[in-house]
Amino acid sequence: QVQLVESGSVSVQAGASLTISCAASGFAIEPWASEWYRQRPVGLRTKVGTIDRQSNADVFDPVKGRFAITRDNVRNEVYLRMDTLKPEDTATYYCHIHGSWGQGIKVTVSS
């Protein structure tokens, strides 16, 4: 069974740091690039960043410089580290690997 597990919800204060993870089962992530997306309470799902199989990562505005993506092919997991969180980062975060989507992690940042 192909599955990406990153579910639940987290609440933090503005300025905090948080790392969320996405664990794959049923397939190895090593050959594939991975992506993180987010969907704010009102809005479309937008791409946060990507990481290729060589672990070259890129994140996009408005989180560039505050967020980072890493991966561990041995653990079969992808991570999104978020620093200096802002209330506008409140969203549900999704990983996407090889055509599969995680269930999403709801992150709430309070001021």
NORGI-V533311 format. One record per residue. N is the residue number from 1. RES is the residue in three letters. OMEGA is omega as a letter, one per 30 degrees, with the letter a starting at -180 (* if undefined). Layout:
[[N;RES;OMEGA] [N;RES;OMEGA]]
//
This chain:
[[1;GLN;l] [2;VAL;a] [3;GLN;l] [4;LEU;a] [5;VAL;l] [6;GLU;a] [7;SER;l] [8;GLY;l] [9;SER;a] [10;VAL;l] [11;SER;a] [12;VAL;l] [13;GLN;l] [14;ALA;a] [15;GLY;a] [16;ALA;l] [17;SER;a] [18;LEU;l] [19;THR;l] [20;ILE;a] [21;SER;l] [22;CYS;a] [23;ALA;l] [24;ALA;l] [25;SER;l] [26;GLY;l] [27;PHE;l] [28;ALA;a] [29;ILE;a] [30;GLU;a] [31;PRO;a] [32;TRP;l] [33;ALA;l] [34;SER;a] [35;GLU;l] [36;TRP;l] [37;TYR;l] [38;ARG;l] [39;GLN;l] [40;ARG;a] [41;PRO;l] [42;VAL;l] [43;GLY;a] [44;LEU;l] [45;ARG;a] [46;THR;a] [47;LYS;l] [48;VAL;a] [49;GLY;a] [50;THR;l] [51;ILE;a] [52;ASP;a] [53;ARG;l] [54;GLN;l] [55;SER;l] [56;ASN;a] [57;ALA;l] [58;ASP;l] [59;VAL;a] [60;PHE;l] [61;ASP;g] [62;PRO;a] [63;VAL;a] [64;LYS;a] [65;GLY;l] [66;ARG;a] [67;PHE;l] [68;ALA;a] [69;ILE;l] [70;THR;l] [71;ARG;l] [72;ASP;a] [73;ASN;l] [74;VAL;l] [75;ARG;a] [76;ASN;a] [77;GLU;l] [78;VAL;a] [79;TYR;l] [80;LEU;l] [81;ARG;a] [82;MET;l] [83;ASP;l] [84;THR;a] [85;LEU;a] [86;LYS;l] [87;PRO;a] [88;GLU;l] [89;ASP;l] [90;THR;a] [91;ALA;l] [92;THR;a] [93;TYR;a] [94;TYR;l] [95;CYS;a] [96;HIS;a] [97;ILE;l] [98;HIS;l] [99;GLY;a] [100;SER;l] [101;TRP;l] [102;GLY;a] [103;GLN;l] [104;GLY;l] [105;ILE;l] [106;LYS;l] [107;VAL;l] [108;THR;a] [109;VAL;a] [110;SER;a] [111;SER;*]]
//
